[in-house]
Amino acid sequence: METDTYYIAEFNIARLKAPLDSPGMKEFVDFLDPVNRFGEESPGFIWRLATPDGQSSTYLPPAYDDNMIVTNLTVWKDIDSLKNFVYHTVHSHFLRNRKQWFEQIIDQRLVLWWVDKDHRPKLEEAKQKLLHLQKHGPTSNAFTLQVPFDSHGKQLRGEESS
């Protein structure tokens, strides 16, 4: 279900295996800008949190007490646009190979929620949504790609994710 009133916000965290300037992180770091640029040019992309000069949010001051945790916060037109970028573009290479650069996080590391189309979420709002998901599981307030909800709060099944 597409909507002209709401967009989907996405927030995810990852814990780096090593500092960004270490040799083991080179491939990941080298592709941050190109993958972000590709995302910005992808159908359905609306906005992403970035540094004032447009660099990845990975370079923002730490959002958590653990300074090895990096964040990504984006807004998309709908869930299908987000899923297409995540699973069917160059981004999927980095998703498949994430164990090379990131430690495993036991709890939920990605959360989705609907926002008014004119709203751009702040990092603190995103952290609260992830915490809500970790405490309560998927709800219409904070959910996952695997258990999505539409903008009216109805849980979606199968292919009806947008």
Secondary structure, DSSP 8 states (H G I E B T S, - for coil): ---SSEEEEEEEEEEESS-TTSGGGHHHHHHHHHHHHHHHTSTTEEEE-B-TTS-BGGGS--SSSSTTEEEEEEEESSHHHHHHHHHHSTHHHHHHTGGGTEE--SS--EEEEEEETT----HHHHHHHHHHHHHH-SBTTBB-SSS-B-TTS-B--TT---
